[in-house]
């Protein structure tokens, strides 16, 4: 048991695709949802929130409340199913067909490094990335010991790419690690969270909205939260590339050839 889990957000209206079941769209001959599930095959738990269809054995399902309540409500629904010993959880959109196990491993290593006494302090950048529109694709105790850097598998394979880490608050205890694109925009639904921090962030956000997470923006979770930003600088496709349109699906198909 690694204490690592994954929540995949598979709801959303897919209006720019005519309302189809977007995560079920095939890229490289396989549904996008299943490609994302493959990228987190080493997780202790894999939870899909929203419409999903047939799933591999052992994958659990949940539904956000209310249905169609958005990615934050979906994240809360998935979090409710986590085993008590879970320390970290990947929160991922289900339309990331280019995501790989190696890319997720980089997030795990980046977050673990924040809490390792043996690693040097992260480089700090006072200028936080600008706000990003909440993606429309996903519709949705005491903290156990944090995983050590050496417990996280190293990323291997041809898809590996050098990464750069930076933390946006001056401390060693980032609540999450997430990718940022070339323009510095955080990819909130390609992220890895410390579970206690995510629970607290959801509770704080709900408290500002009368107890409801219906329609809450993903970036609202990051208020007063230390973020380890991870830049992917390889020549391959960005792991956070999501498919919102038919043209996006065509581009992803080209990258998988």
Helices and strands as residue ranges (DSSP letters): E 4-9, G 15-17, G 22-24, E 26-27, E 30-31, H 32-39, E 45-49, E 60-62, H 71-79, E 88-93, H 101-113, G 149-151, E 163-167, E 176-180, E 186-194, H 195-207, G 218-222, E 227-232, H 246-256
